[in-house]
Amino acid sequence: MIVERKPLTLWERLYLPAIIGGFKVTVRHFFKRKVTMQYPEEKWVVPEGYRGAPYLVKDQAGRTKCVSCQLCEFVCPPKAIQITPPGPQPNPETGNVEKAPKEFEINMLRCIYCGYCQEVCPEEAIFLMRDYALIGSHRDELIFNQEKLLALGGTHQDTIQKWQHK
């Protein structure tokens, strides 16, 4: 089937309507509010309920709140969390805490930021960051060990001090 096309007029052959239309769009965008953000200096306001990267917290005495129950490792869908429980002998530095983890690792490359680890933790030892900028120059930097996770989390001020002697 052959489609008949009508010939272009002189005005259409000059391309002026297309050029004028392009200038109209450019001028319209020129006077609009700027949406470009100067990233390192300006950051988005993170909404309430944002689920960022997980981190560990310490109690008021400076001990890790994690008791190596491994529930977060079990519930993690992509298996990004790896916990090595302590040996049979108790660690005297942890006070009355029965089992502080020997090693705790979270692979941020595998983490899908679902928040299950925070929900399942019975000791409230793991929380989610409100920061969305996780960067590293190579893959090994994005595997967070226990020291790095505790440094990100800091000390959690609990009203209940369950490991304190009475």
Beta strands, then each sheet from edge to edge (+ up, - down):
strand 1: 54-56
strand 2: 81-84
strand 3: 103-107
strand 4: 126-128
strand 5: 143-144
sheet 1: 1+ 4-
sheet 2: 2+ 3- 5+
end
